């Protein structure tokens, strides 16, 4: 099952508040909104992807807790990107100083792009669509992004101002200068 995309414009143009309320009223759905106002309804993943995403989020969260310089988020966290899109990466991280400078309402979507974002491609995802989403993250200020693709046994690394790097069957990934000291062991995530 693939994502359902509803083109609401020009008939309906949801405000940020209306989109937020729509998400709150439909908590069993995973909703995103493109910069053009399209509403994306994403299906739940299979248990294999769910387990991989759990390990990914756990490992990032454990590192973030120990490091203390930022906060890690799971796939249920909404971000309002500078281009107007509302996105929810599978895992993400934001520097604590950026959060403190904004002092955002913790009950609302974060009004910024994360510093780091990960998308885990499931069997039902269109690789091209996820690649476009990763590029959108970078275009909106994400400094480092990983597209983990278990089906093709590869990882695409997205960096601000650089070409995409493709790694075939890597065993680990480095958080580089964005997440200093974070090394993601891909055991049970890529396999």
Secondary structure, 3 states (H helix, E strand, C coil): CCCEEECCCCCCCCCHHHHHHHHHHCCCCEEEECCCCCEEEECCCCHHHHHHHHHHHHHHHHHHHHHCCEEEEECCCCEECCCCCEECCCEEEEEHHHHHHHCCCCCCCECCCCCEEEEEECCCCCHHHHHHHHHHHHHCCCCEEEEEEHHHCEEEEEECCCCCEEEECCCEEECCCCCCCCEEECCCCCC
